[in-house]
Amino acid sequence: MQGVGNDMDGVLVLGATNVPWELDNAIRRRFEKRVYISLPDAAARAGIFKIRTGTTKNNLTESDWSMLGMNSEGYSGSDIAVVVKEALMMPVRKCQVFKTFAPTPDGGWTPCAPSDPNAKPMTLMTMDPKLLRCPDLTIDDYMGALARIKPSVNDDDVREHVKWTEEFGQDG
């Protein structure tokens, strides 16, 4: 890393690792700043859920997003991305499971309970695919995904990062 070129103006060397304690001392010395970036807090996690959901139709309220942030303590941004992918599949799975569908105002069909007075027995294989209307993503879809997807970082990992930061780094 030393002497890479004669002119280092405008050059930024950025390194990232999940195991900084395994860095060789010589490498560690060459980084001027060693910054620990903690797991996101509840508000940040709620924001990540929103951003990752994107423009997918959903019926979540601001309090639902906040609840997701609070219920995902210990999840990294990457973990939340996995939860969102799982939740996004739930409306599609509902379409596969249901054997009855109800008409929508635009002439399509959406999954419904057999007790729905407008229910018509059909399956995905017998329905015109252009007429299928997947149900909106719900808070229940997210809560189910959170129950199935566990965080990849545990308390021991966090303590190890904090310990290393106290010795060699600084908070972000």
Beta strands, then each sheet from edge to edge (+ up, - down):
strand 1: 35-36
strand 2: 100-103
strand 3: 109-111
strand 4: 120-121
strand 5: 170-171
sheet 1: 1+ 5+
sheet 2: 3+ 2- 4+
end
